[in-house]
Amino acid sequence: MIAVFVNSMADTATFAPLFKDIEGISLYNPTRAELEKVLAENPTETFMCLGHGSPRGLFSADMHGFLLDRDNVHLLANRDIIGIWCYASDFARIHNLRGFFTYMFISNTQECLYNRCGSYDNEVVYEQNRLFAERVRGLITENRPMEEWVDYLYETCDYHLAFVDFNYSNLSYFDGESNYVPQSLLDEEREREQIAQAESYLFEDWEEGTLWHNPCSSLTDYIVCYTDNDHRQKWEEFNSYEDMVNRVNDLSAELYEEYASKIMVFEKDSQI
């Protein structure tokens, strides 16, 4: 087994028991290159990864990028995966991965409140996460078939606690062949790809640390990228075509000529 532990916050430390007595390769806060090398050299090994993330993938330790995303997900093909991060199951659905995955997994007090699961001290949440890790480690060491994990874990959890019920009710097993992907999830992924395209343009030539992001909406139809007169690189997001055009016109009048001529506009499925 290849086990990756990305310990970026205090709450992830509570999952440390998962890695006790696990035979194989263990990586602690690896770089993307280190992870890709190990995966490429061990193409059939079961892969377990734990940390923070999103439907786009598993965050790196500094939370400023991804260890796993759509650009290296091919390294996970044809292997069993244990994905424990927020929205790992969405990532698995989109990329048709095989294995056991968490959905939004509450790991601290703030996430309890945000997901309307009541108010619990961090100590209570951390202890339940530790118990989850112990249970999963037990399933691994006894070599229990992964497709049995979801039912077993829910039957053994403290589901009278609202956040525990939330976490365990949203566990998933996928066979990697018939993963159902809701249209809404595909739409969200398409939007993320468009934003990633804009980000790729922004970071291609710009100096590190100069990017400013001015979000206008969480659901974006248009992204306007430009350099302002203080030499800061920015992008702004718009739902309305009219608002986007008005903003571009304003920028064309406000910016130095050298910057006004380089305004970029991205639409959901194309670059304007």
N, C-alpha and C positions, 0 to 999 in steps of 0.2 A: 504493500500500500504506500502511496505517496500522500503525506499529510502536510497541509499548509496551514499555519496559524498566523493570522495577521492581527497582532495585538495593538490596535490603534487607540483604544479607549479602555477605561477601567472595567466596563461591563464585559468586554470580550475576555478578560482574564478569568472570569468565572467559568469559562468553558475549558479551561486547561485540563481537567480530568479526561477529556476526550483523547488526549495524546499520551496518557499514561500506559505504558506497556504495549503500545502499538508497534508491531514489527514493520520494518520497511524504512522508507526515507522520510525524514521529518525536516521541514523548512520553517524557520521562524522569521517573519517579516522579510521574505525574500524580495529581490528586485524582479522586475518583469522578465529580464533576460535570464536570470537564474531559474525562474519557474519554467520558462519555455524550454530551456535546455534539458531540465529533468523530465518534463513531459515528453519531449521528442525522443529522449533516450530510453523511455519506458512506456511504449505506446499502448500496452494492454493492462498496465497496473491500475487497480482501483485508486481513485483520486478523491481525497477528502479535503475540503477547504472550508475554513471558518474565518469570519471577520465581519466587516460592515460592507454594505453594497447597495445595489439598486437593480432594477430590471436590465440595466445596461451591463452589469457585471459586478465583479468583486473589487472593492476599492484597494488601493495600495495603502501602505502603513501611514503615509502622510495625508491621506484622504484627498489628494490633489490629482489623482489619476486612477487608472485601473490596472490590476494585475491580470484580470481576465475580462475580455470583452469580445465583441464580434470579430475583431481582427485576429485573435488567436484561439477562438473557440474551436477551430478545426482540430486542435490538439486534444480535445476532449472526446472526439468521436470514437465510437466502438469500445467504450470502457464504462465500468460502473462508477458512479459519482455520488458522493455525499456532499451536498451543497448546503451549508448553514450560514446564511446571511440574509438580510432583509430583501425579499423579492427574488430570492434565488429560483423559486419555482417559475416565475415569469421568464427569467432568463432561460431556464430549461425548456419551457414551452416554445419560446420563439426559435430556439436553436435545436429543438428535437433531441434533447439529451436524455440519457438513461440513468435512472437512479432515484435517490431519496433527497427531497428538497424542502426547505422551509419557505413560507411566504413571508409576509411582514412578521418578524419575530421580536416581540417586545422584550427589551433587555434592560430597561431602566425606568425610573419613575416618570420621566417626561413622556416617554412613549406610551405608558399606561394612560396618562391623561389625554394625550393626543388621539388615541384610539378608543376613547370612551370606555375604558376598562376599570375605572375607579382609581382611587388614590392609594398607593402602596409605597412603603419605604423601599429604598434601593436594596436594603439588606434582604427583604422578603423576595424581591425579584431576583437578586443575585443567587439566593439559595435555590430557588426553583430552576434557574438556568444551570446551576451546578448539578442538580438532580437530573435534568434533561441530558446533560453531558454524560453522567454516569450511566444512565439507561442506554443511550446510544452506544457507548463504549462496550457495554455488556452485550448488546446485539452483535457488535463487530467481533468480539472475542469468541462468542459461541457460534459464529458463522451462520447466524439465522438468515434465511432468505430475505432479501431487502423488500420484496413485495409484501411481506408480513409486518413490516415495521410500523406502518401508520396505525393500524388497528391495535397492535400490541401497546404502543406508546400511549395512545389515548386511554386505553383501559387501565393503565397503571399510573396515570397522572393525577394530580390534585385539581381536578376540573371544577371544583366548587369555587376556586379562585378565578375571577373573571379573566385576568390576563393569561393565566395558564390555559383555560378553556380556549381562548382566542388563539394562542400559539399552537396548541396541539390540534385544534379543529382544522387548521389550515396547512397541515403537513401533507405532502404529496409524494406519490411514487409514480414514475413514468417509465414506460417500456422502451422509449426512444424510437418507436415506430409509428405510434398513433396518438402522439401528444395533441390534445385539443387546444387550439389557440383562438380565444375570442377575438372578434373583429376589432373590438375596442382596444385590445392589447396590440394588435397589428397596427392600428392607427397611431397609437402612442409611440410605437417603435419607429414608424415612418417619420414622425415628428422629431424624435431624438436623432435619427440619422441626418435630417436636414440641419438641425442645430450643430451636430458634429461636423457637418460639411463646412458650416460657417466658422466653427472653431478652428478647423484645420487650416482654413484660409488665414484666419487671424494669427495663428501661432507660427505659420510657415516662415515668415521673415521678420517678425517683430521681436524685440528684445524681451527677455524674461522679466516679468514684474511690471510691465507697462499696460497690461490689459485691464480695462474698466468695463463692467457689465451693467447696463441700465435696463433692467427688465420692465416691460410694460404689461405683459400678460403671461400667464402660465401656459396658455394654449395659443400657439403662434402660427400665423399664416405667412408673415413676412419678417425677414431679419435684415436690418440695414447696418452695414459695417463701414466704418470710416475712421480717419485720424483727425482729432480736433486740433485747434490752433495752438494748444499747449503741448502738442506732439504726443498725446495720449490716444491709444487705440481703443475704440469702443464699438459696441454693437447695441442696437435697440430693437425691440420686438413689437410687432403690430398685428392685430387681427384684421384691421380695416385697410383695404387697398387705398382708399381716399386718404386716410391718415398717413399711410406710408408715403404716398406721393407728395403730400403737403410737407412732410418732414424732409424728404429728399430735396424739395425745392428750397426750403429754408436753409438746409445745410449748404446747398450750392451757392447761396448768397452770402452765408456767414463765413465759410471756410476760405483759407488761402487757396489760390488757384491750383497749386500743386496737389492739395488734398481734395478739393472739390472734384477734380477730374478722376479721382480714384475711389469714389463712393461705390460700394458694392451692395446689391440687393439680392437676397435669396428668397425664393418662393419655396413652398413645401416640397415640390418635386422637381424643381429646376432652378438654375441661376438666371436672373433677369439681366 
